[in-house]
Structure formats: C-alpha cells, structure tokens
Amino acid sequence: MSCLFCRIVSGEIAATKVHEDERMVPFADVNPQAPMHVLIVPREHIASLNDVTEAHDELVGAMLRRAAALARERGYADRGFRTVFNCQAGAGQTVFHLHLHVLAGRTFNWPPG
C-alpha cells in the first residue's frame, strides 16, 4: 500500500487522530495552515473529488457533518471555519486520497490564494 492516507487510516503510519469511526479518520494536519487544521479522510480509498459517485453521497455528507462537529467541539463554529476539498494538482491536491481540510482560528481571505 503506497497511499500515505491509506497507511495512516490503517495505523501503519502514526497520526494525531481527533476522531475515528467506521467511515472516516480525521487527524491533525502535520503542516497546519491555521490554529485548527484537521484532515478528514475516508477509510475507503477515493483518489479525488472527481472519483466521487452517487454511492458516496452519504460518506461526503458525513464528512461535512463531522467538520462542523469538530469546529463546534473546539469552539470555532460561531466564529467561523473553512472547509476545502482540493481536486487535482492544479488546485493544490498533493495526496491523491480524498480528504476534507477543516481550518479555523484565524481570519481567512477571499478569494483563497
């Protein structure tokens, strides 16, 4: 298994997990871009948002709900937080396993850079 996130999900590589369930493993980003920067990674290997199908609707919805729950649990929900799916290298995707960035704790600019 060569996918970095598959190896984290399986426990082969250590990560600071902030939640874990049968569908996903959210963990702290090792290169945080905000005081809270969590990656929500599905257990199922899905290369990118381009590979999400109707069969993944419940999973993606659960990932977004988990993002809101993490922000709420850490006191950021009312102050604001950002969620980001990068899709393909041109948009900043560097690990080709679907993952949702959840960032909070600082002011974000628009449009993002």
PyMOL commands that set and color helices and strands:
alter all, ss='L'
color gray80, all
select helices_A, chain A and resi 4-10+49-51+54-73+89-91
alter helices_A, ss='H'
color red, helices_A
select strands_A, chain A and resi 24-28+36-42+81-84+100-104
alter strands_A, ss='S'
color yellow, strands_A
deselect
rebuild
show_as cartoon
